[in-house]
Amino acid sequence: MTVAETAHPGRWWHAIDGGRIQCDLCPRDCQLHEGQRGACFVRKMQHGTMVLTTYGRSSGFCLDPVEKKPLNHFYPGSAILSFGTAGCNLACRFCQNWDISKSKDMDRLMDSASPAAIAAAARRHGAASVAYTYNDPVVFAEYAIDTAAACRAAGVYNVAVTAGYIHAAPRREFFAAMDAANVDLKAFTDEFYKKLCVARLTPVLDTLAYIHHETDCWLEITTLLIPGHNDGAGEIGRLAAWVARELGPDVPLHFTAFHPDWKLSDLPPTPPEILAQARRIALDAGLHHVYTGNVHDREGGTTFCPGCRAALIVRDWYDIRRYDLDAAGRCPHCGSAVAGRFGPRLGSDGKAFGPRRIPVRLAA
């Protein structure tokens, strides 16, 4: 199967001088000649229009626990059908999924499925949600939005795992289709974004504020702490203070450990004590729900009541060991509401998906 056979009409572009077009999907504003691809590699000018070359094709499907996205306040213990395509509109030197997001090899996209087939697969495998992840779903927004519509029709939720680097018009349509999002806030300086991601900080902050204040999409944030680059106490304090001030104390914030990869393979992994320090700083800034990830830290994985601080959801990696919330998300000890999306009690009756990772094949 060739790229031309899978080209799908793209949206969010306009014609400019010299016979070129400009992509209006993200702040990179790529200007393309006939046959040229954008920085993401998957959006292309073809026959005078924009096409998406990865529509209907995936690098693979997998059943995961929803906590792996990471989402700790969105139907904890449920299964989520995850998939991605190829390409990315950022150029992060520390990419942890570089073999997919940086790939220019379309032969990696070995599985294929229509939006309806993905929704049906989620139902068939008992997944509460579908996650658009592995590479940034912004670059395959048309495919993600169409799939999200099919999933909603089938009673399946939609989750975006994204860097949030997107213009305002497509942002409205994209997040209107999503029920939850985990946004990577890579750092809290423009210098970091420019040097390590070839991007800018402000559009990401705009996306975070938009999701939280203007949509019904549940929001959680992840910051990967990279030794010597974004793990200083001052920067973490400013980041946490911004979240508390601009988004409020109930938006969960995840600090996750870096491991050497891609173009930063010469750096050490993030020490666990740095993650613990970041968590303390963010809690001191007034945030109610701060988590650590990519390390074994039961306290850093536990959801505490914002009122009485009782341990309500105790996690060991992705395994739920105790679940004391009711279906409305209230603490049984003091009655305080825990922000999030919660359903039937999971983790105590054998219905929790647990830490499994199950590959799923959709193509015939």
Secondary structure, DSSP 8 states (H G I E B T S, - for coil): --HHHH-EE--SEEEEGGGEEEE-SSTT--EE-TT-B-TTSSEEEETTEEEETTTTEESEEEEEEGGGTT-SSBSTT-EEEEEE-S--SS--TT-TTHHHHT---GGG--EE--HHHHHHHHHHTT-SEEEE-SS-GGGGHHHHHHHHHHHHHTT-EEEEEE-----HHHHHHHHHT-SEEEEE---S-HHHIIIIISS-SHHHHHHHHHHHHH-S-EEEEEEEE-TTTT--HHHHHHHHHHIIIII-TTS-EEEEE----GGGTTS----HHHHHHHHHHHHHTT-S-EEEESS--HHHH-EE-TTT--EEEEEETTEEEEE---TT-B-TTT--B-SSB--S--SSSS---TT--EEE----
